[in-house]
Amino acid sequence: MNTLYQTLEDRNNPDYIEDNGPFICRRVTAWLGDGYYFWDSLIELAHKWGGETYKKMGKGYIVCSAKIDGWEKCYDLLGDLEKVKEFRDISTLLLEQNIFSHSELLVANVLTYMRENGLFPYEAIRVHPINSFNFAGQTQQSHLPFVKKHKAYLDMIPAVQVCLLKPNGLGLNDFKIVFPDDYVIEIA
């Protein structure tokens, strides 16, 4: 069972959040299209997103956790290289058939095309966007070199995102606030 984290704007409504979460993202800039966006396993990512997105606007943020049961219904573009190859092949075909121009060929557009054309029997998408954001200083806590004096490193805080296409996708359960502490309900 994996833990996912959703970062939300703090609107002083913790009861509403726990009763009605998770929350959908419908922004035009949503990388994977409309969906319920989560950070996979690493709460640091949820805090970084909250700090960079909401704190910059002078607002607070909330981090919620949830559990999922499995990945079998996930279009995993991180851990399943066969899916990566399939996605690449579909993208190439869409260009060759002039369904999309080079400027229109975006991840969200390809995924939307797949969903609208019966090529997507999945409940979620998992990706590791490159250059989405990095941890300041690139310390050994986040980037560990493979060998001395080489630019290659192991990213130990990869910004892996999971986008659920429905609120209970992948068996999502146990949605609850884990930050800030003022909103965390301790059950004895």
C-alpha positions as CSV (number, residue, x, y, z in Angstrom):
1,M,0.0,0.0,0.0
2,N,1.5,3.3,-1.1
3,T,1.0,6.7,0.5
4,L,0.1,9.7,-1.7
5,Y,0.1,13.4,-0.7
6,Q,-2.2,16.2,-2.0
7,T,-1.3,19.8,-1.3
8,L,-4.2,22.3,-1.0
9,E,-4.6,26.0,-0.2
10,D,-5.5,26.5,3.4
11,R,-8.9,28.1,3.5
12,N,-9.5,27.4,7.2
13,N,-11.9,24.5,6.3
14,P,-10.3,21.3,7.6
15,D,-13.5,19.5,8.3
16,Y,-14.7,20.2,4.7
17,I,-11.4,19.0,3.3
18,E,-11.5,15.7,5.2
19,D,-15.2,15.1,4.4
20,N,-14.9,15.9,0.7
21,G,-11.3,15.2,-0.4
22,P,-9.5,14.6,-2.6
23,F,-9.9,17.7,-4.8
24,I,-9.7,17.9,-8.5
25,C,-7.4,20.2,-10.5
26,R,-9.0,21.6,-13.6
27,R,-6.4,24.3,-14.4
28,V,-5.5,24.8,-18.1
29,T,-1.9,24.3,-17.1
30,A,-2.5,20.9,-15.5
31,W,0.3,18.7,-16.9
32,L,-1.8,15.5,-17.2
33,G,-5.2,17.1,-17.8
34,D,-8.0,17.3,-15.3
35,G,-7.5,15.0,-12.3
36,Y,-6.8,14.6,-8.7
37,Y,-3.0,15.3,-8.3
38,F,-0.8,13.7,-5.7
39,W,2.9,13.4,-4.8
40,D,4.0,9.8,-4.6
41,S,5.4,8.7,-1.3
42,L,7.5,11.7,-0.4
43,I,5.9,14.3,1.8
44,E,8.8,16.7,1.1
45,L,7.4,17.2,-2.3
46,A,4.0,18.3,-1.0
47,H,5.7,20.8,1.3
48,K,7.9,22.1,-1.5
49,W,4.8,22.6,-3.7
50,G,2.9,24.3,-0.9
51,G,5.8,26.6,-0.2
52,E,6.4,27.5,-3.8
53,T,2.7,27.8,-4.8
54,Y,0.7,29.1,-1.9
55,K,3.3,30.7,0.4
56,K,4.5,32.9,-2.5
57,M,0.9,34.2,-2.8
58,G,0.8,34.9,0.9
59,K,-1.4,32.0,1.7
60,G,-1.0,28.9,3.8
61,Y,-1.3,25.3,2.6
62,I,-2.5,22.0,3.8
63,V,-1.0,18.5,3.1
64,C,-3.3,15.5,3.0
65,S,-2.3,11.9,2.8
66,A,-4.2,9.0,1.4
67,K,-3.5,5.3,0.7
68,I,-3.8,3.4,-2.5
69,D,-4.0,-0.4,-2.9
70,G,-2.1,-1.0,-6.2
71,W,-0.8,0.1,-9.5
72,E,-2.4,-2.4,-11.8
73,K,-4.9,0.3,-13.2
74,C,-2.2,3.0,-13.4
75,Y,-0.6,4.2,-16.7
76,D,2.9,4.3,-15.2
77,L,5.2,6.4,-17.3
78,L,7.9,6.0,-14.6
79,G,8.2,2.4,-13.7
80,D,6.8,0.7,-16.8
81,L,9.1,1.2,-19.7
82,E,6.7,-0.7,-22.0
83,K,4.1,2.0,-21.3
84,V,6.7,4.7,-22.0
85,K,7.5,3.1,-25.4
86,E,3.7,2.9,-26.1
87,F,3.2,6.5,-25.2
88,R,6.2,7.5,-27.4
89,D,4.8,5.4,-30.3
90,I,1.3,7.0,-30.0
91,S,2.9,10.5,-29.9
92,T,4.9,9.8,-33.0
93,L,1.8,8.5,-34.8
94,L,-0.3,11.5,-33.8
95,L,2.4,13.7,-35.4
96,E,2.7,11.6,-38.5
97,Q,-1.1,11.6,-39.1
98,N,-1.2,15.4,-38.5
99,I,-3.6,15.0,-35.6
100,F,-1.3,17.3,-33.6
101,S,1.4,19.7,-34.8
102,H,4.7,19.8,-33.0
103,S,3.6,22.8,-30.9
104,E,0.3,21.0,-29.9
105,L,2.0,17.7,-29.0
106,L,1.9,18.0,-25.2
107,V,1.6,15.2,-22.7
108,A,-1.8,16.3,-21.6
109,N,-3.1,16.5,-25.2
110,V,-1.8,13.0,-26.0
111,L,-3.4,11.6,-22.8
112,T,-6.7,13.4,-23.6
113,Y,-6.6,11.9,-27.1
114,M,-6.0,8.5,-25.7
115,R,-8.9,8.8,-23.3
116,E,-11.3,10.1,-25.9
117,N,-10.4,7.4,-28.4
118,G,-10.7,4.3,-26.2
119,L,-7.0,3.8,-25.7
120,F,-6.9,4.5,-22.0
121,P,-8.5,1.9,-19.7
122,Y,-6.7,3.3,-16.6
123,E,-7.7,5.1,-13.4
124,A,-4.5,7.0,-13.0
125,I,-1.3,8.3,-14.5
126,R,2.1,8.3,-12.8
127,V,5.0,10.4,-14.1
128,H,8.4,11.9,-13.1
129,P,8.4,15.3,-14.8
130,I,12.0,16.4,-15.5
131,N,12.9,19.9,-14.3
132,S,9.6,20.5,-12.6
133,F,11.5,21.7,-9.6
134,N,14.7,21.0,-7.7
135,F,15.6,21.2,-4.0
136,A,17.7,24.2,-3.2
137,G,21.4,23.6,-2.9
138,Q,21.2,20.1,-4.4
139,T,22.7,18.6,-1.3
140,Q,23.5,15.0,-0.6
141,Q,20.0,14.7,0.9
142,S,18.5,15.1,-2.6
143,H,21.3,14.5,-5.2
144,L,23.9,11.8,-4.6
145,P,26.7,11.5,-7.2
146,F,27.5,8.1,-8.7
147,V,31.2,8.9,-9.0
148,K,33.5,11.8,-8.2
149,K,33.7,14.7,-10.7
150,H,30.8,13.6,-12.9
151,K,27.5,15.4,-13.3
152,A,25.4,12.2,-13.1
153,Y,23.6,11.8,-9.8
154,L,20.9,9.8,-8.1
155,D,17.8,11.9,-7.4
156,M,16.8,10.9,-4.0
157,I,13.7,13.2,-3.9
158,P,12.3,12.6,-7.4
159,A,9.2,14.7,-8.0
160,V,6.9,11.8,-8.9
161,Q,3.3,12.8,-9.5
162,V,0.2,10.6,-9.6
163,C,-2.9,11.9,-11.2
164,L,-6.1,10.0,-10.4
165,L,-8.9,10.3,-13.0
166,K,-11.6,9.7,-10.4
167,P,-11.6,10.5,-6.7
168,N,-11.4,6.9,-5.6
169,G,-9.0,5.7,-8.4
170,L,-6.6,3.0,-7.5
171,G,-8.7,2.2,-4.4
172,L,-7.8,5.6,-2.8
173,N,-8.8,5.6,0.9
174,D,-7.9,7.1,4.3
175,F,-7.8,10.7,3.0
176,K,-6.8,12.9,5.9
177,I,-4.9,16.1,6.8
178,V,-1.3,15.5,8.0
179,F,-0.2,19.2,8.0
180,P,-0.4,21.7,9.6
181,D,-0.4,20.2,13.0
182,D,-3.3,22.5,14.1
183,Y,-5.7,20.5,11.8
184,V,-4.4,17.0,12.5
185,I,-7.0,15.0,14.4
186,E,-5.4,12.5,16.7
187,I,-7.5,9.4,17.3
188,A,-6.7,7.7,20.6
